[in-house]
Amino acid sequence: MSRTKGFVESEISKAITQWEKDFLGRGSLSVKTDIFRDMIIVNLRGILTPAEYLVCETKEGMLSIKKVRSNLVESGVEDLKKIIFEITGEEVSSFFTDISTRTGERIMVFKLQNNYEKTFS
């Protein structure tokens, strides 16, 4: 049985949600994954706690939350790369992430060594 792009995107979303729960102690409210050329783009919504939103009302607080959250994810990046490899069979060559303290969204971009999207055409 060949796997569809939508199926693989859904599997990545589920695996990253489970990683969040196991590693960070809680998951985001929703996760959407898109495979685009040699990138896997994961959009996580609802990742900030109500307390974090309050802290983000000042510039210092916002920078502090961004730094702490970034450090947490970066400390688990090898696990994330392993998740992507186990689902896709593709090595991750680089990883990028940022968080919006206004919307409570995180974007993760996994840059792969090959154009993975081509495997679905």
C-alpha positions in Angstrom: 0.0 0.0 0.0 1.5 3.3 -1.0 1.1 6.2 1.5 -0.5 9.4 0.4 1.0 12.8 1.1 -2.0 13.6 3.4 -1.5 10.4 5.3 2.2 11.2 5.9 1.4 14.8 6.9 -1.2 13.5 9.4 1.3 10.9 10.9 3.9 13.7 11.4 1.3 15.9 13.1 0.3 13.1 15.4 3.9 12.2 16.2 4.9 15.8 17.0 1.8 16.2 19.2 2.8 13.1 21.1 6.4 14.4 21.4 5.1 17.7 22.8 3.1 15.8 25.5 6.0 13.5 26.4 8.8 16.1 26.2 7.1 19.4 27.1 4.4 18.1 29.3 1.5 19.4 27.2 0.5 19.5 23.6 -0.7 22.3 21.3 -4.4 22.7 20.6 -4.0 21.9 16.9 -1.2 20.8 14.5 -1.1 21.1 10.7 1.7 19.6 8.7 2.5 20.4 5.0 5.1 18.8 2.8 6.5 21.3 0.3 9.4 20.3 -1.9 12.3 19.5 0.5 10.6 21.0 3.5 8.2 19.8 6.1 6.4 22.7 7.7 4.5 22.2 10.9 2.1 24.8 12.3 1.3 24.3 16.0 -1.5 26.5 17.4 -2.4 27.1 21.0 1.0 26.4 22.5 1.2 29.3 25.1 -0.4 29.0 28.5 -2.6 31.9 29.9 0.3 32.8 32.2 2.7 33.1 29.3 0.3 35.4 27.4 0.3 37.7 30.5 4.1 37.7 30.7 4.2 38.5 26.9 2.5 41.8 27.5 5.9 43.5 28.0 8.8 43.3 25.6 11.1 41.8 28.2 8.5 39.2 29.0 7.9 38.4 25.3 11.6 37.9 24.6 12.0 35.8 27.8 9.1 33.4 26.7 10.5 33.2 23.2 13.9 32.3 24.5 12.7 29.7 27.0 10.4 28.1 24.6 13.0 28.1 21.9 15.6 26.5 24.2 13.0 23.8 25.2 12.4 22.8 21.6 16.1 23.0 20.6 17.0 20.7 23.5 14.7 18.1 21.9 15.6 18.7 18.3 17.4 15.3 17.9 14.1 13.6 18.9 12.2 15.7 16.4 14.7 14.8 13.6 14.4 11.2 14.5 10.5 11.4 14.3 10.8 12.9 10.8 13.3 10.2 9.7 11.2 7.3 11.1 8.1 8.5 9.2 9.6 9.7 5.9 12.9 7.9 5.6 14.5 11.2 4.9 17.4 12.9 6.8 16.8 16.4 8.2 19.6 18.6 7.1 18.5 21.7 9.1 15.7 22.7 11.5 14.2 26.2 12.0 11.5 27.3 14.5 9.9 30.4 15.8 7.0 31.3 18.0 4.4 34.1 17.8 3.8 35.4 21.3 0.8 37.3 19.8 -1.1 34.4 18.3 0.4 31.6 20.4 1.6 29.7 17.2 4.8 27.9 16.6 6.2 27.1 13.2 8.7 24.3 12.7 10.5 23.8 9.4 12.4 20.7 8.7 14.7 21.1 5.7 15.3 17.7 4.1 18.3 16.6 2.0 15.9 15.6 -0.9 12.7 16.8 -2.5 10.4 14.5 -0.5 7.3 15.9 -2.1 8.4 14.3 -5.4 7.8 10.8 -3.9 4.1 11.4 -4.0 3.8 12.3 -7.8 
